[in-house]
Amino acid sequence: MTGQFTLYSTPWCGYCHRLKGQLQREGIVFDEVDIEADPASADVVAQANGGNQTVPTLVFADGTALTNPSLAEVKAQLSA
């Protein structure tokens, strides 16, 4: 199953772990990419964040991105 967006993260990111848990509890399906294991994805994150590799960064099918969003922000983006 393909997710509603891609969540770019790292294994050591506490904010990533928190958001992933919240999304899973809500039943929100997403794809995850570890930017340390996939260097090309780090470029995607940097492009979305003015050159910074800030995680978690979520990229939606329409090309919009959210950086370190709250669960409410993710839900609002999905319902837009």
Backbone as numpy.savetxt, mean C-alpha at the origin, in Angstrom:
# Nx Ny Nz CAx CAy CAz Cx Cy Cz
-6.93 -14.54 -6.67 -7.78 -13.36 -6.67 -6.89 -12.11 -6.67
-7.23 -11.17 -7.50 -6.48 -9.93 -7.57 -7.08 -8.94 -6.58
-6.18 -8.23 -5.88 -6.63 -7.27 -4.88 -7.18 -5.99 -5.49
-7.77 -5.19 -4.62 -8.35 -3.92 -5.04 -7.28 -2.84 -5.22
-6.09 -3.11 -4.70 -4.96 -2.19 -4.82 -3.70 -2.97 -4.47
-2.55 -2.34 -4.69 -1.28 -2.94 -4.31 -0.72 -2.18 -3.12
-0.36 -2.92 -2.08 0.25 -2.35 -0.89 1.74 -2.63 -0.96
2.53 -1.57 -1.04 3.99 -1.69 -1.06 4.48 -1.55 0.37
5.33 -2.49 0.79 5.75 -2.53 2.18 7.17 -3.08 2.31
7.61 -3.18 3.56 8.84 -3.88 3.90 8.53 -4.79 5.09
9.32 -5.84 5.30 9.05 -6.76 6.40 9.18 -6.12 7.79
10.00 -5.09 7.91 10.28 -4.48 9.21 9.39 -3.29 9.54
8.49 -2.92 8.66 7.67 -1.71 8.84 6.47 -1.97 9.75
6.50 -1.38 10.92 5.39 -1.53 11.87 4.08 -0.96 11.36
4.15 0.17 10.66 2.94 0.77 10.09 2.32 -0.15 9.04
3.18 -0.83 8.29 2.69 -1.78 7.28 1.95 -2.94 7.95
2.55 -3.50 9.00 1.92 -4.63 9.71 0.58 -4.22 10.29
0.50 -3.02 10.88 -0.74 -2.55 11.47 -1.82 -2.40 10.40
-1.49 -1.73 9.29 -2.48 -1.51 8.24 -2.91 -2.83 7.60
-1.97 -3.73 7.35 -2.33 -5.03 6.76 -3.31 -5.77 7.66
-3.08 -5.76 8.96 -3.99 -6.42 9.89 -5.38 -5.82 9.86
-5.44 -4.48 9.82 -6.74 -3.81 9.76 -7.48 -4.15 8.47
-6.76 -4.13 7.36 -7.38 -4.45 6.07 -7.89 -5.89 6.05
-7.09 -6.81 6.57 -7.50 -8.22 6.59 -8.72 -8.43 7.47
-8.77 -7.77 8.63 -9.94 -7.89 9.51 -11.21 -7.35 8.84
-11.06 -6.37 7.97 -12.19 -5.79 7.25 -12.55 -6.58 5.99
-11.74 -7.58 5.64 -12.00 -8.38 4.46 -11.64 -7.67 3.16
-10.78 -6.67 3.24 -10.36 -5.93 2.05 -9.20 -6.68 1.41
-9.38 -7.05 0.15 -8.39 -7.85 -0.57 -7.38 -6.92 -1.25
-6.10 -7.24 -1.08 -5.05 -6.43 -1.69 -3.88 -7.31 -2.08
-3.09 -6.80 -3.00 -1.83 -7.45 -3.36 -0.73 -6.76 -2.58
0.29 -7.50 -2.20 1.40 -6.92 -1.44 2.71 -7.14 -2.16
3.55 -6.11 -2.15 4.88 -6.20 -2.76 5.89 -5.67 -1.75
6.92 -6.46 -1.48 8.01 -6.07 -0.60 9.02 -5.30 -1.45
9.19 -4.01 -1.17 10.07 -3.19 -2.01 11.55 -3.54 -1.83
11.89 -4.25 -0.75 13.28 -4.69 -0.59 13.57 -5.92 -1.44
12.56 -6.74 -1.68 12.74 -7.95 -2.49 12.56 -7.65 -3.98
11.90 -6.55 -4.31 11.61 -6.18 -5.70 12.06 -4.74 -5.93
13.32 -4.54 -6.32 13.85 -3.18 -6.49 13.04 -2.30 -7.45
12.44 -2.87 -8.47 11.64 -2.07 -9.40 10.43 -1.45 -8.69
9.90 -2.16 -7.72 8.75 -1.63 -6.99 9.15 -0.45 -6.11
10.40 -0.43 -5.65 10.88 0.70 -4.87 10.83 1.98 -5.70
11.05 1.85 -7.01 10.95 3.00 -7.90 9.51 3.49 -8.00
8.56 2.58 -8.01 7.13 2.95 -8.05 6.78 3.75 -6.80
7.25 3.27 -5.65 6.98 3.95 -4.38 7.64 5.33 -4.36
8.88 5.40 -4.81 9.58 6.69 -4.84 8.87 7.68 -5.75
8.37 7.21 -6.87 7.66 8.09 -7.80 6.38 8.63 -7.17
5.71 7.81 -6.38 4.46 8.23 -5.74 4.70 9.16 -4.56
5.95 9.20 -4.06 6.25 9.94 -2.83 7.37 10.96 -2.99
7.43 11.59 -4.13 8.40 12.66 -4.33 9.84 12.23 -4.14
10.15 10.99 -4.52 11.51 10.48 -4.42 11.80 9.68 -3.17
10.88 9.67 -2.22 11.07 8.92 -0.97 10.47 7.53 -1.07
11.14 6.56 -0.47 10.64 5.19 -0.45 9.86 4.96 0.84
8.75 5.67 0.98 7.93 5.63 2.18 6.91 4.50 2.07
6.85 3.67 3.10 5.87 2.59 3.16 5.08 2.70 4.46
3.85 2.24 4.47 3.13 1.63 3.37 2.65 2.67 2.35
2.78 2.30 1.10 2.21 3.08 0.00 1.24 2.17 -0.73
0.03 2.66 -0.92 -1.00 1.91 -1.64 -1.20 2.56 -3.00
-1.19 1.74 -4.06 -1.44 2.25 -5.41 -2.68 1.54 -5.94
-3.64 2.35 -6.38 -4.92 1.84 -6.86 -4.91 1.71 -8.37
-5.87 0.99 -8.91 -5.94 0.71 -10.34 -6.01 1.98 -11.18
-6.58 3.04 -10.63 -6.68 4.30 -11.39 -5.40 5.13 -11.33
-4.38 4.60 -10.66 -3.09 5.29 -10.58 -2.93 6.18 -9.36
-3.99 6.37 -8.60 -3.86 7.19 -7.39 -3.10 6.41 -6.32
-2.52 7.14 -5.39 -1.73 6.51 -4.34 -2.02 7.16 -2.99
-1.94 6.36 -1.95 -2.04 6.85 -0.57 -0.79 6.38 0.17
-0.22 7.26 0.97 0.97 6.91 1.75 0.62 6.90 3.22
0.90 5.78 3.87 0.62 5.56 5.28 -0.79 6.01 5.65
-1.79 5.51 4.92 -3.16 5.95 5.17 -3.77 5.25 6.37
-4.82 5.86 6.89 -5.63 5.21 7.91 -6.59 4.25 7.20
-7.20 3.36 7.97 -8.19 2.45 7.40 -9.35 3.25 6.80
-9.75 4.32 7.47 -10.85 5.15 6.97 -10.49 5.78 5.62
-9.26 6.20 5.45 -8.83 6.79 4.17 -8.86 5.75 3.05
-8.46 4.52 3.38 -8.50 3.45 2.37 -9.93 3.16 1.97
-10.81 3.04 2.95 -12.21 2.77 2.64 -12.83 3.89 1.81
-12.48 5.14 2.12 -13.01 6.27 1.36 -12.51 6.22 -0.09
-11.26 5.86 -0.29 -10.73 5.76 -1.65 -11.41 4.64 -2.42
-11.67 3.53 -1.75 -12.32 2.40 -2.42 -13.76 2.70 -2.79
-14.41 3.56 -2.03 -15.82 3.87 -2.31 -15.97 5.05 -3.25
-14.86 5.69 -3.60 -14.92 6.88 -4.48 -15.19 6.49 -5.92
